């Protein structure tokens, strides 16, 4: 052991010491619980090794090490950097609530609704104009007077506020954020759109916010965020020729399709050799579609590939900077001096050694082939070879969206036609008869590059129909939507039913070259550049890092991490056992959370159980009321949960605690899903897990929520009649909801097959001790009582709730600044 110890650096020794200390503490707790009633021996300290008390030499060795920073993931490090008002010595970790001051915040066509909310809360001046970026990209084909008026309002508002503004047709907002240098490695950027995950392709932590958050950032520079669980997705091998980043993410969505990364932050890792096989445009496509995979972010590390891309962008900006000089110019954001500053410190390049992940998944890129998603679901993905054999006829093909419409994508698609021309006497062939092929560049600069290379003209010559740079058919707006009965294939990011037109159409997703080849042949097929390796037996993927134990050669540091991981397992098991057997005896050892004056220290009530998973926002608050401005509070209370259970209004009472299953509140971003529950005078919702957007809207509107999976299990063990499940109708989206945060439709609602009470008064009572971060459950008048530690509700979030929600908090902040 002494030899092993001598190979470790100081940081590693301290990690091991802390873990050993915690194991010892847990052992002592277990011992004291077991013998507490039978002994009068004074309790030993639980904060040190006994040997440190009894042996001064041991104490001297261990105390000689300086305690290092807590190992953090790359996500946690970046969040730490942009968190406002952290206590001294606090290191951000997954699960923490933080007050976030993002580096940049982008809004698009919903800038005017955000501005309306901004003004309604009494704000008149944007806190930091340099923090905000406004783009017009969603409905750019709409030339109606109402839409043009909205666009003029946004542009005038941006001009008056001194905000960087990009007009309709300039490009898709996410592409602008990347190509103009607003999304920068090691920083944090948010947008009022779900595909802000894309910024992770260049190691900028991008994540979505809702309109109220955006208005808060405009007014104060800040909003709140809870650091999600963080998943490590490890890439192995080398991406083969003919396989793209789009194939990687389509395969991930289809092969890991059981919500493995739902509401997680993803960090993509791999060897330098592996990551070199993924160009930046591939990474942007992968990060972009982590949204469809269910994640809140998708972050790549800083590496030589990214450094080369940044150098190219800085040189390009210096050579071709526009006549517009000054603070907002691209050449100021992309400069070699700024890159030197970035690479002078490696702090935000990757995760610390020893950082803790909620889970690790792996996939061998060498085993991948071209993949196609669909029809009508990203969770269904098939190797191109299988779909090609089915002879699936096409009506429309699309090379559009922020996912795959950059110059490299346009070049890959054009190459399909160029290669076909070699077999056609040098003449560019036409797209197949009966097929319409639509193209739109991610931005004007990307289109210009494609035009200079001749790629744009090749596709026009083949019969492609150009569209303005914008979201367009990807979100079901403008020209070229799918009609009933039609089949389409797209290089975009979403293909759920009705997304790109009729709900009676079928939509597939694929790489740009597969889309082009399919448009050319009239059926789903590829360009034929991929050759399956000899001996291939399937995609290599699974949980863990993918390295077989017999092949693992580990350093002392890696051995340490394995020991620490095993200790974490011991700690987790022990703490779980305490929760089951003796948690109440440990309450006096809970870490106390500061409770603000006037905020309730305890919330308690009878449990009303809605036994279903995936209850979506339409089930909570019907879509037909979403855009009615005259709905009274009393009416909201009456229709609360109406689409889930019409009897809910009669069963639930004021002061009850609503408990439901997993992924509660998935679906659209309607804030009324939270305010309707408050209108019913229910102060607290407990669930196995929450949809992320619902969680944000809850706190933004002063509704409290706590995740307690164990409670759902106990309720189902007691009240559910049988295990099998049925799927009920999916979400009903109001027509105006496209302008909200663009979220995928939820999974279908799942309930026990023979459960005849959708809503049940259980007779159980729950009390949430905010100070101790603990819930206590009484299972009926004569039933057992148990308690469990839950996530902390810190003072910064208490303040938002106590003030009546984020809007009221912003008003107070504005008043304080006057």
Number of C-alpha atoms within 10 A of each C-alpha: 5 6 7 11 14 11 13 16 11 15 18 18 19 21 20 18 18 14 18 17 17 19 18 18 20 18 15 16 20 17 11 15 16 12 11 13 8 8 10 8 8 6 11 13 11 15 10 16 21 16 11 15 13 10 11 10 12 14 16 11 10 14 13 10 13 10 14 12 13 17 19 22 25 25 29 24 23 22 26 18 17 19 20 16 10 13 7 6 8 10 16 23 24 19 14 17 21 24 18 21 23 24 19 23 28 26 26 26 23 24 28 18 17 23 21 13 18 26 14 13 19 16 21 14 16 23 18 16 17 17 20 28 22 25 28 25 27 27 23 24 19 14 10 8 9 10 15 15 12 16 22 14 15 24 22 13 17 22 12 10 17 15 19 18 20 19 16 22 22 20 30 25 30 30 24 23 24 18 18 19 20 27 30 25 26 25 23 26 27 29 29 27 23 27 28 32 32 32 33 34 30 28 32 31 32 32 24 26 26 25 25 24 26 27 30 26 26 25 25 21 22 21 26 23 19 18 19 23 21 28 24 25 25 22 23 23 17 18 23 18 14 18 20 29 24 30 28 25 25 32 26 23 26 20 17 16 17 12 13 17 25 22 23 25 28 29 26 23 20 18 12 11 11 18 23 16 18 19 15 19 22 22 27 28 30 31 34 30 28 30 26 24 27 21 26 27 31 35 31 29 23 20 16 12 16 20 17 12 15 21 16 15 21 24 16 15 20 16 10 11 15 11 7 10 11 9 10 14 17 23 24 19 21 24 20 19 11 14 17 12 9 18 14 9 9 10 14 23 19 22 19 17 14 20 14 20 16 13 17 19 19 22 24 19 25 19 19 25 26 26 28 32 29 22 21 20 19 25 22 17 24 19 16 19 16 12 16 16 10 11 12 13 18 22 20 25 34 28 31 30 28 28 28 28 28 24 23 17 26 30 23 17 25 26 19 25 25 21 14 19 15 12 11 11 9 11 14 22 21 19 23 19 11 11 23 19 28 22 22 28 32 32 26 19 16 21 21 15 17 22 16 10 14 13 25 24 15 23 28 17 16 20 20 24 16 16 21 20 27 29 28 25 25 25 22 19 20 18 13 20 22 24 18 13 11 17 21 29 31 31 29 27 29 24 25 19 17 19 23 26 22 17 16 14 20 26 29 26 29 30 31 31 29 28 29 33 26 30 33 26 18 22 25 28 26 26 20 12 12 13 11 13 11 6 6 11 8 9 15 15 21 15 14 15 19 17 11 8 8 6 7 8 9 11 11 15 17 13 13 20 19 14 14 19 15 13 17 17 12 14 19 12 12 17 18 15 13 20 17 14 13 19 20 16 13 12 14 10 8 12 11 12 16 15 17 15 10 9 14 14 16 14 15 18 19 22 28 24 25 22 23 23 24 25 31 29 30 28 26 22 27 24 23 12 16 18 14 9 7 8 11 11 13 12 14 22 20 18 23 28 26 18 20 23 16 15 15 20 16 9 11 21 16 12 16 21 25 23 27 30 27 22 24 28 31 27 27 27 24 25 21 25 26 26 23 23 24 23 20 22 17 21 20 22 23 25 24 19 22 25 21 25 23 26 20 22 26 26 20 27 22 25 23 20 21 21 19 21 15 13 23 22 13 12 19 18 12 11 14 18 13 13 12 10 14 11 13 12 11 17 23 17 18 16 10 10 16 18 17 18 21 18 20 18 18 19 18 16 22 19 24 20 14 13 16 11 15 16 25 17 16 15 13 19 19 22 18 23 18 23 19 23 21 20 22 18 20 18 20 14 10 8 10 9 15 18 23 21 19 16 16 20 20 18 17 14 22 23 19 21 21 18 17 16 21 27 23 19 21 26 19 14 14 18 11 8 7 5
